[in-house]
């Protein structure tokens, strides 16, 4: 995985937008709620995304994956080494992060984004 592949993966999901936050982080959002973040000014690729409580424990026990700074309490992980996940796992976890955030959006927002 790299930033270009992550960007392509995220932007193919319905209603996804991207934006820069904190001056250096590329954030992928649905309904203005973040589901995946990657730093733009890094020597090596890394990314954070939301997971379930069960996945949080399993993923953070793997080498190269840690609780995401500032977001760990909301079950976000930081993949510090891109090869800690296979290509299929990247797709699976990013899609699931999107779904976790999307399902909590208010009905009005889902309707406005044609996500109902």
Residue frames as a rotation matrix with the C-alpha (Angstrom) as fourth column:
UNK 1
0.588 0.809 0.000 0.00
0.809 -0.588 0.000 0.00
0.000 0.000 -1.000 0.00
UNK 2
-0.718 -0.696 -0.035 1.06
0.696 -0.718 0.004 3.55
-0.028 -0.021 0.999 -0.66
UNK 3
-0.594 0.485 -0.642 -0.64
0.032 -0.783 -0.622 6.94
-0.804 -0.390 0.449 -0.56
UNK 4
-0.680 0.329 -0.655 -1.80
-0.733 -0.322 0.599 6.83
-0.014 0.888 0.460 -4.19
UNK 5
-0.704 0.415 -0.577 -3.37
0.140 0.877 0.460 3.38
0.696 0.243 -0.675 -3.78
UNK 6
-0.659 0.463 -0.593 -5.00
0.689 0.057 -0.722 4.37
-0.300 -0.885 -0.357 -0.48
UNK 7
-0.661 0.388 -0.642 -6.39
-0.356 -0.916 -0.187 7.52
-0.661 0.105 0.743 -2.06
UNK 8
-0.684 0.395 -0.613 -7.83
-0.584 0.207 0.785 5.58
0.437 0.895 0.089 -5.00
UNK 9
-0.705 0.395 -0.589 -9.36
0.518 0.854 -0.048 2.99
0.484 -0.339 -0.807 -2.66
UNK 10
-0.634 0.445 -0.633 -10.99
0.515 -0.368 -0.775 5.58
-0.577 -0.817 0.004 -0.41
UNK 11
-0.650 0.346 -0.676 -12.28
-0.501 -0.864 0.039 7.84
-0.571 0.365 0.735 -3.16
UNK 12
-0.794 0.418 -0.441 -14.11
-0.224 0.473 0.852 4.99
0.565 0.775 -0.282 -4.90
UNK 13
-0.664 0.579 -0.473 -16.37
0.745 0.463 -0.481 4.64
-0.059 -0.672 -0.738 -1.85
UNK 14
0.002 0.772 0.635 -19.72
0.706 -0.451 0.546 6.47
0.708 0.447 -0.546 -2.23
UNK 15
0.859 0.481 0.175 -19.90
0.272 -0.720 0.639 9.92
0.433 -0.501 -0.749 -0.65
UNK 16
0.376 -0.796 -0.474 -16.20
0.857 0.103 0.506 10.03
-0.354 -0.596 0.721 0.25
UNK 17
0.899 -0.231 0.373 -14.41
-0.042 -0.891 -0.451 13.36
0.437 0.390 -0.811 0.28
UNK 18
0.202 -0.887 -0.415 -10.84
0.949 0.281 -0.141 14.22
0.242 -0.365 0.899 1.10
UNK 19
0.836 0.020 0.548 -9.30
-0.038 -0.995 0.095 17.15
0.547 -0.101 -0.831 2.86
UNK 20
-0.250 -0.958 -0.139 -6.17
0.361 0.041 -0.932 18.33
0.899 -0.283 0.335 4.60
UNK 21
0.882 0.455 0.121 -6.35
0.036 -0.321 0.946 18.66
0.469 -0.831 -0.300 8.38
UNK 22
0.802 -0.564 -0.194 -3.75
0.219 -0.024 0.975 19.72
-0.555 -0.825 0.105 10.89
UNK 23
0.516 -0.570 -0.639 -1.67
-0.685 -0.722 0.092 21.11
-0.514 0.391 -0.763 8.01
UNK 24
-0.417 -0.827 -0.376 -0.16
-0.905 0.337 0.261 17.80
-0.089 0.449 -0.889 6.94
UNK 25
-0.734 0.189 0.652 -2.71
-0.014 0.956 -0.293 14.98
-0.679 -0.224 -0.699 7.13
UNK 26
-0.710 0.524 -0.471 -4.80
-0.568 -0.031 0.822 13.76
0.416 0.851 0.320 4.23
UNK 27
-0.702 0.549 0.454 -8.18
-0.258 0.398 -0.880 12.79
-0.664 -0.735 -0.137 5.68
UNK 28
-0.813 0.537 -0.225 -10.83
-0.036 0.338 0.940 10.70
0.581 0.773 -0.256 3.99
UNK 29
-0.823 0.560 0.093 -14.35
-0.264 -0.232 -0.936 11.41
-0.503 -0.795 0.339 5.17
UNK 30
-0.603 0.788 0.123 -17.93
0.523 0.274 0.807 10.44
0.602 0.551 -0.578 4.62
UNK 31
0.531 0.845 0.062 -20.50
0.572 -0.411 0.710 13.00
0.626 -0.342 -0.701 5.75
UNK 32
0.367 -0.523 0.769 -17.59
-0.464 -0.820 -0.336 15.12
0.806 -0.234 -0.544 7.06
UNK 33
0.757 -0.146 0.637 -16.64
-0.551 0.381 0.743 12.30
-0.351 -0.913 0.208 9.49
UNK 34
-0.085 -0.913 -0.398 -13.16
-0.987 0.131 -0.088 10.82
0.133 0.386 -0.913 9.16
UNK 35
0.928 0.290 0.231 -12.65
-0.326 0.936 0.131 7.14
-0.179 -0.197 0.964 8.54
UNK 36
0.554 -0.805 0.212 -9.03
0.828 0.560 -0.035 7.08
-0.091 0.195 0.977 7.32
UNK 37
0.921 -0.339 -0.192 -6.02
-0.320 -0.939 0.123 9.43
-0.222 -0.052 -0.974 7.64
UNK 38
0.514 -0.836 0.194 -2.53
0.858 0.504 -0.099 9.43
-0.015 0.218 0.976 6.18
UNK 39
0.369 -0.479 -0.797 0.31
0.177 -0.805 0.566 11.88
-0.912 -0.350 -0.212 6.65
UNK 40
0.988 0.001 0.153 1.49
0.149 -0.223 -0.963 13.79
0.033 0.975 -0.220 3.61
UNK 41
0.494 -0.846 0.198 4.91
-0.694 -0.522 -0.496 14.76
0.524 0.108 -0.845 4.93
UNK 42
0.677 -0.248 0.693 6.39
-0.407 0.658 0.633 11.40
-0.614 -0.710 0.344 5.86
UNK 43
-0.355 -0.862 -0.363 9.47
-0.886 0.186 0.424 9.53
-0.298 0.472 -0.830 4.73
UNK 44
-0.991 0.096 -0.090 7.54
0.065 0.954 0.294 6.26
0.114 0.286 -0.952 4.79
UNK 45
-0.340 0.940 0.020 3.84
-0.406 -0.166 0.899 5.59
0.848 0.297 0.438 4.22
UNK 46
-0.927 0.256 -0.275 1.59
0.371 0.516 -0.772 5.05
-0.056 -0.818 -0.573 7.23
UNK 47
-0.477 0.836 0.270 -2.13
-0.305 -0.446 0.842 5.39
0.824 0.319 0.468 7.76
UNK 48
-0.938 0.300 0.176 -4.73
-0.119 0.200 -0.972 5.33
-0.327 -0.933 -0.152 10.51
UNK 49
-0.491 0.849 -0.196 -8.29
-0.375 -0.003 0.927 4.07
0.786 0.529 0.319 10.34
UNK 50
-0.158 0.584 0.796 -11.22
-0.982 -0.008 -0.189 3.18
-0.104 -0.812 0.575 12.55
UNK 51
-0.639 -0.021 -0.769 -11.81
-0.210 0.966 0.148 -0.46
0.740 0.256 -0.622 13.53
UNK 52
0.573 0.810 -0.123 -14.08
-0.166 0.262 0.951 -2.46
0.803 -0.524 0.284 15.80
UNK 53
0.513 -0.341 0.788 -13.10
-0.855 -0.125 0.503 -3.13
-0.073 -0.932 -0.356 19.40
UNK 54
0.794 -0.179 0.581 -12.27
0.071 0.976 0.204 -6.75
-0.604 -0.121 0.788 18.54
UNK 55
0.734 -0.521 0.437 -10.14
0.557 0.093 -0.825 -5.80
0.389 0.849 0.358 15.54
UNK 56
0.658 -0.488 0.574 -8.37
-0.554 -0.829 -0.070 -3.12
0.510 -0.272 -0.816 17.61
UNK 57
0.559 -0.420 0.715 -6.99
-0.602 0.388 0.698 -5.73
-0.571 -0.820 -0.036 20.00
UNK 58
0.696 -0.258 0.670 -6.05
0.479 0.862 -0.166 -8.16
-0.534 0.437 0.724 17.24
UNK 59
0.764 -0.382 0.520 -4.38
0.385 -0.377 -0.843 -5.55
0.518 0.844 -0.141 15.03
UNK 60
0.624 -0.536 0.568 -2.43
-0.666 -0.746 0.028 -3.77
0.409 -0.396 -0.822 17.75
UNK 61
0.630 -0.437 0.641 -0.88
-0.271 0.650 0.710 -7.09
-0.728 -0.621 0.291 18.77
UNK 62
0.749 -0.352 0.562 0.72
0.660 0.479 -0.579 -7.32
-0.065 0.805 0.590 15.31
UNK 63
-0.214 -0.896 -0.388 4.14
0.684 -0.422 0.595 -5.84
-0.697 -0.138 0.703 14.58
UNK 64
-0.891 -0.256 0.375 4.01
0.451 -0.602 0.659 -2.48
0.057 0.756 0.652 12.81
UNK 65
-0.100 0.914 0.393 0.49
0.239 -0.362 0.901 -1.61
0.966 0.184 -0.182 14.03
UNK 66
-0.857 -0.221 -0.465 -0.11
0.505 -0.178 -0.845 0.50
0.104 -0.959 0.264 17.13
UNK 67
0.202 0.907 -0.370 -2.99
0.904 -0.318 -0.286 2.38
-0.377 -0.277 -0.884 18.74
UNK 68
0.043 -0.144 0.989 -3.40
0.715 -0.687 -0.131 5.65
0.698 0.712 0.073 16.84
UNK 69
-0.820 -0.373 -0.434 -2.20
0.571 -0.591 -0.570 8.68
-0.044 -0.715 0.698 18.81
UNK 70
-0.871 0.478 -0.114 -5.12
-0.424 -0.847 -0.320 10.82
-0.250 -0.231 0.940 20.05
UNK 71
-0.124 0.880 -0.458 -7.69
-0.940 0.043 0.337 8.46
0.317 0.473 0.822 18.47
UNK 72
-0.817 -0.273 -0.507 -7.02
-0.175 0.957 -0.233 5.11
0.549 -0.101 -0.830 20.14
UNK 73
-0.830 0.534 0.161 -9.86
-0.121 0.108 -0.987 5.61
-0.544 -0.839 -0.025 22.60
UNK 74
0.156 0.889 -0.430 -12.20
-0.782 -0.155 -0.604 5.60
-0.604 0.430 0.671 19.58
UNK 75
0.365 -0.116 0.924 -10.69
0.218 0.975 0.036 2.34
-0.905 0.188 0.381 18.27
UNK 76
0.906 -0.251 -0.340 -8.38
-0.411 -0.335 -0.848 3.77
0.099 0.908 -0.406 15.65
UNK 77
0.574 -0.776 0.262 -5.15
0.513 0.590 0.624 2.02
-0.638 -0.224 0.736 14.71
UNK 78
0.563 -0.530 -0.634 -1.99
-0.738 -0.668 -0.098 3.39
-0.371 0.523 -0.767 13.10
UNK 79
0.843 -0.362 0.397 -0.34
0.482 0.837 -0.259 1.11
-0.238 0.410 0.880 10.56
UNK 80
0.539 -0.722 -0.434 3.27
-0.397 -0.672 0.625 2.27
-0.743 -0.164 -0.649 10.79
UNK 81
-0.684 -0.729 0.031 4.60
-0.371 0.384 0.846 -0.32
-0.628 0.567 -0.533 8.34
UNK 82
-0.055 0.746 -0.664 2.49
-0.985 -0.149 -0.086 -0.72
-0.163 0.649 0.743 5.21
UNK 83
-0.314 -0.119 -0.942 3.52
-0.536 0.841 0.072 -4.36
0.784 0.528 -0.328 4.77
UNK 84
-0.894 0.092 0.438 1.98
-0.376 0.377 -0.847 -5.22
-0.243 -0.922 -0.302 8.16
UNK 85
0.119 0.961 0.251 -1.24
-0.250 0.274 -0.929 -5.76
-0.961 0.047 0.272 6.19
UNK 86
-0.586 -0.209 0.783 -1.71
0.634 0.483 0.603 -7.57
-0.504 0.850 -0.150 2.91
UNK 87
-0.967 0.255 0.012 -3.38
-0.174 -0.694 0.699 -5.75
0.187 0.674 0.715 0.00
UNK 88
-0.280 0.909 -0.310 -6.60
0.336 0.395 0.855 -7.65
0.899 0.135 -0.416 0.71
UNK 89
-0.106 0.198 -0.974 -6.45
0.994 0.014 -0.106 -6.70
-0.008 -0.980 -0.199 4.40
UNK 90
-0.916 -0.211 -0.340 -5.92
0.209 -0.977 0.044 -3.03
-0.342 -0.030 0.939 3.53
UNK 91
-0.722 0.691 0.033 -9.04
-0.205 -0.259 0.944 -3.13
0.661 0.675 0.329 1.35
UNK 92
-0.088 0.702 -0.706 -11.02
0.660 0.572 0.487 -5.00
0.746 -0.423 -0.514 4.00
UNK 93
-0.268 -0.069 -0.961 -10.11
0.932 -0.269 -0.241 -2.69
-0.242 -0.961 0.137 6.88
UNK 94
-0.977 -0.061 -0.203 -10.49
0.012 -0.972 0.235 0.57
-0.212 0.227 0.951 4.96
UNK 95
-0.525 0.848 -0.070 -13.90
-0.065 0.042 0.997 -0.51
0.848 0.528 0.033 3.66
UNK 96
0.005 0.526 -0.850 -14.93
0.854 0.439 0.277 -1.56
0.520 -0.728 -0.447 7.15
UNK 97
-0.689 -0.296 -0.662 -13.73
0.615 -0.721 -0.318 1.78
-0.383 -0.626 0.679 8.59
UNK 98
-0.919 0.391 0.046 -15.87
-0.256 -0.682 0.685 3.55
0.299 0.618 0.727 5.99
UNK 99
-0.213 0.894 -0.395 -18.88
0.225 0.438 0.870 1.38
0.951 0.096 -0.294 6.87
UNK 100
-0.273 0.058 -0.960 -18.44
0.957 0.122 -0.265 1.96
0.102 -0.991 -0.089 10.63
UNK 101
-0.859 -0.092 -0.503 -18.51
0.198 -0.967 -0.162 5.72
-0.471 -0.239 0.849 10.15
UNK 102
-0.825 0.562 -0.067 -21.21
-0.270 -0.287 0.919 5.72
0.497 0.776 0.388 7.46
UNK 103
-0.283 0.777 -0.563 -23.65
0.587 0.604 0.539 3.68
0.759 -0.178 -0.626 9.55
UNK 104
-0.281 0.133 -0.950 -23.52
0.912 -0.270 -0.308 6.27
-0.298 -0.954 -0.046 12.36
UNK 105
-0.984 -0.049 0.170 -24.34
0.114 -0.911 0.397 9.22
0.135 0.410 0.902 10.11
UNK 106
-0.460 0.876 -0.144 -27.72
-0.179 -0.250 -0.952 10.86
-0.870 -0.412 0.272 10.71
UNK 107
-0.016 0.568 0.823 -30.46
0.762 0.540 -0.358 9.86
-0.648 0.621 -0.441 8.25
UNK 108
0.839 0.348 -0.419 -30.59
0.079 -0.839 -0.538 13.42
-0.539 0.419 -0.731 6.92
UNK 109
0.061 -0.912 -0.405 -26.88
-0.733 -0.316 0.602 13.33
-0.677 0.260 -0.688 6.01
UNK 110
-0.563 -0.224 0.795 -27.19
0.202 0.896 0.395 9.88
-0.801 0.383 -0.459 4.42
UNK 111
0.414 0.806 0.422 -30.10
0.690 0.025 -0.724 11.10
-0.594 0.591 -0.546 2.31
UNK 112
0.748 -0.175 -0.640 -28.21
-0.358 -0.918 -0.168 14.22
-0.558 0.355 -0.750 1.21
UNK 113
-0.283 -0.946 -0.157 -25.30
-0.771 0.127 0.624 12.01
-0.570 0.298 -0.766 0.11
UNK 114
0.375 0.555 -0.743 -27.58
-0.865 0.497 -0.066 9.45
0.333 0.667 0.666 -1.56
UNK 115
-0.709 -0.690 -0.146 -26.39
-0.551 0.671 -0.497 6.77
0.440 -0.272 -0.856 0.88
UNK 116
-0.141 0.748 0.649 -29.81
-0.910 0.160 -0.382 5.61
-0.389 -0.644 0.658 2.09
